[in-house]
Amino acid sequence: MGKARRNQLLSVGCLAGLLAGATPAMAFTSFDVDFNADNKKTSSEATGVSAKMTFSFSKLDPANDADNRYTLDLNITNTSPVGLNPTGTLTAFAFNVPGPSSSPAFKLLTYNPLNSNFGDVYGASLNGSEWNVSNNNTLTFPITGTPRRAAYAPFGSFTFCARDTGTSCHGGSSNGTGLTDGQSTDVRFTLASNSPTINSASLVAQSFFDLFNSRTFTNDGDFKNAQVALRFQNVTNSKGRSGKSDKVAGIPIKPPQGPVDEVPGPLPVFGAATAFAFSRRLRRRVAIAELQTQPVA
């Protein structure tokens, strides 16, 4: 047997073993979005206020593979320094869902403000009017029809927006009851995937992460088409000037990755056994071929 052919067969065997022993596909079901007005401002000045949102997705009915509904648990934290400037009240949040507005990849089904103060809801209604939902009550969005979007200048509009109090989602309010420096809260959504290819919590999370990461910048560094944003009011900036406000866009941060929990356990074992048997057959063929090519004494 020629040396080249022998090496080729051995290489195939090694490759099969490596593929069988490879680690499972890696993915994530939650990620953070960082908001920092020092370099991601949308107002006329960078006030310095900051925040973080954590998007966590899970399947609503894990036992039902055909169920396309998911839960979004959203944590919102005002990370502006406590007792120092800049300081401000986080009064509203807004985000888009992946896909075009005319045919989104997801449909918002319900919203629950839990114990937060974000009970004034804009967007996802048929007439564009404001909805008020009390703590720990569930707001159900229309099943049919084309929902209106929430105005949020200077970005245009968002799929969903909620705030503490006021007459519009992006407008001002001197009586902000949102999150002050260092405070955190949670809200909850249910949503449905409109795409058969987005059929796991990790794929839902990846879709939102990719959307939020698709922003661009204007010449002065402001966001042009942010997909997720926060509203701050009653702001005192880094220089101690009070009476300010800010609208801050976010950048998604992918968390440390771990194994995908949707991958069935027996598959890697089956692959390893198959590769082991295949490798043994290859070695046997190589040994027989070498014996047949030995010169006769």
Buried (B, 14 or more C-beta within 10 A) or exposed (E): BEEEEBEEBBEEBEEBBEEBEEEBEEBBBBBBBBBBBEEBBBBEBBBBBBBBBBBBBBBBEEEEEEBBBBBBBBBBBBBBEEEEBBBBBBBBBBBBBBBEEEEBBBBBBBBBBBEBBBBBBBBBBEEBEBBEBEEEEEBEBEEEEEBBBBBBEBBEBBBBBBBBBBEBBBBEBEEBBBBBBEBBBBBBBBBEBBBEEBBBBBBBBBBBBEBBBEBEEEEEEBBEEBBBBBBBBBBBBBEEEEEBBBBBBBBBBEBEEEEBEBEEEEEBEEBBEEBEEBBEEBEEBBEEBEEEEEEEE
